[in-house]
Amino acid sequence: MAAPIRALLVCTNHTDYPTKPEKTGLWLSELTHFYDEIADRNILIDIASPAGGPIPIDERSLKRNDNTNDKWYHSAILRPKLDNSLRLDSIDPQAYKLIYLTGGHGTMWDFPENTRLQEIVRQIYEQGGMIAAVCHGVAGLLNVCLSDGTTLLHDRQITGFSNMEEKLVGLKEEVPFLLEDALKAKSALYSKSFLPFLPHIEVDERIVTGQNPLSARKVGRKVVEEMFDK
């Protein structure tokens, strides 16, 4: 049997909105639905965050009736990894064949300017690995530059949380920028579902992105297909 590959799942540490008293963090299903798709494969899964330690969960995502959330959030396998995430500074990119950037609004603050995250993504991509991201987690790809000086997203088919979706959830005035606009500004070939909040993914070579929380499982399935089923 082939040796297992290793995957790195990256989550936010950020919890605060500028004006709203509610707390943000990881949108739980964006982790659990993806995890559910890769958990039975020959993959060793690590969870990391910019600061390490416990991953904050957006309370709204915990209130939803979601069997996959219940399955994994209370799992003796996954929960300790969420409570004790690795610091990005401690990560050796050479160990990984896959990186997945989870979402939640918190990522809009601590993903885009994190140079260590950018370096990890670059190294994994340039050594032939898969890059995946969903919803607001796609913001972590905005400023990734490759060794030849080009940006990772230039002329790539990419999706992420849309302007309309941000408006409909009532957080357009809270976020530091609108992800759809930022992706277009980086010359990404942005697309979205015909209607807000429907599952939608884009695949461009070894980059798989999902638009919103309902896209996380489809991202996981596509990653498995690309890595194992071809």
N, C-alpha and C positions, 0 to 999 in steps of 0.2 A: 504494500500500500504506500502511495506517495506520502511524503511528509506534509503535514498541514501547512497551509499558508496562513499568514497573519493579517488581520484587518484592524484598522484604527478608526474608531468612531469618536468624533469630536463634538463636544457639547459646550454651551455657554456657561459662564459664571455670573452673568449680569442679571440683576433683578429689578432695577428701578426705572420707572418712566419719569420724564421731566416734571410732569404735573399730576398725573393720576396716582391715587394712593394704592391701587392694586399692584401686585408684583408680577413681573414676567419671569422668564427663564426658559428652560427647554419645554417645547410642546411635546408632551410625552409620547404620543402616538407616532411622531416622526422618528423616534428612536425605536419603539417597540415593534412597529409594523415592519420596518426594515430588518430589525434583528430577527424577527420571526421567520423571515424568508431565508436568512443565511445560517441560522442556528444549527440546522441539521446537516450542514455541509462540513467538509474537512477544513474548518477555519478556526484559528485561535483569535478571539476577539478581545481587544483592549479598548477601554474608554478613557479619553483624555479631555482636558479642558485647559484654557489659558493659565489659570491659577492652580489647577489641581483641586483635590478635596471634593466635598459634596456638591453634586449638581443640583441647582435649584430647579424646581418644576413649576411651570406656570399653573396656578391653581385652577384656572378655567379648564385646562386639559385633564385634570384629575376628576372633574365633576361629570365627565361624559361616560355614558354606559358603553364600555369598550372591553370586550372579553380579552383582547390581546394585551391591552394595558394591564388588566387584572392578572393575567397569566405571568407576565414578565416583571411587572413592578414589584410583585411579592415573591419573585423567584430567588432562591438561594444562590443561583448562578449570577444573575444580572444585578440584583439590588446592591450587593457589596461593591460592585464596580461603579455604580452610580454614587454610592456614599463615599468612595475613596478613589476618585478619578486621578489619573496620572497627570502631572504637569507637562505641558507641551515642551518645556525646556529639557525634560528628561527623555524625550522620545528620540530613538534612532530610526530615521526614515528608511534606512536600508533593510530594516527587518520586515517591512510591510509591502504587500502587493495591492492593497486596497485602502483608500481613505474615504470616509463618508462624513460629510458635514451636516449634522442635524440642525433643525431650525428652532423656532421660538423667537419672539421679538428681541430677546436679550442679545442674540448674535449680531444684531445691527450695531451694537456698541463695541463688543470685544472681539469680533472676527476681522473686520475689513482692514484695520491698521496693524494687525498682529504679524510682525515680520517673521516670527518663528513658525507660525502657521503657514505663511506663504512659502517659506523655505521647505517645510515638510511636504506640502503639496507639490512643489516643483520637483523635489528629488524623487518622490514616488512616481510622478508622471514620467520623468525623464529616464527612470530605470524600467519603464514598461508597465507600470502599475495602473490600476483603475482609479479614477477620480469620480466621486459621486457626491451629490448634495441635494438638499430639498428645501423648498420654501425660503425662509429668510437665511438659512444656512448658506445659500448660494452667494451671499454677500462675502463670504470668506474667500471666494475666487476672484473677486473684483481686481485686486492689486497683485495677483501672482504674475511674476515675470519669469520667463524661461531663460536658460543660459545664453541663448542667442540674442537676447534683448527684446524679443517679441513678448506680447502679453498672452497669457493662456487663453483668454476669451476672444481674442481678435478673430472675427469671421467664423466663430463657432456657433452652432445651433444650441441655444441655451434657453431655459425657462427659469422662473422664480416667481415669488409672490407679486401679483400684479397691482398696479395703481388702484384699479377698481376694487380689488379685494381689500386693500388697505383702507380705502374709503368706507367700505361696507362694514368693516369691523370697528370703525370709529377711532382708528389710531393714526390716521394720516398726518395729524398735527403733532403727534408725539414722537414719531420716529425721526432720526437725524437726517434721513434722506429716503427717497422712494426707490425701491430696488429695481423696479422695471426701468425707470429713467437712468439709473446708474449703470445698468447692464448695457443699455443702448449707447450710453456715453463712452463705454469701453469698446465699442464696435462689435459687441456680441449680436448675433442674429436672433433677437428675442422673439419668442412666440408664447402664446397662452391659449387656454381652452376657450371655446366659443362662449360659454357661460362661466361666471365666477364660481370657484370652489369645486369644479369638476376635476377629476384626476387628469393630469396631463404631464407627460415626460418628454424630454428631448435627449437624443443620443448622438454624439458627435465623436467618432473614433472611440477613445477610451474615457470619455467624459459623459456621465449620465446625470441629468438634473431633473428635479420634479418641481411642479409649480406651487403646491400647497399641501396641507397635511394629508389629504386623501390620496396624494400621489406617492407617499413614502413606500407603500407596499409594492407599487409598480416599479419604483426605482430599484428596490431590492430584487424583485424578480428579474429585471433586466440585467442587473449586475451578475446574478447567478447564471443567467443564460450566456452572457458574454464570457464569463470566466470558466464555466464548467460544461456547458451544454453544446458548445460548437465543435 
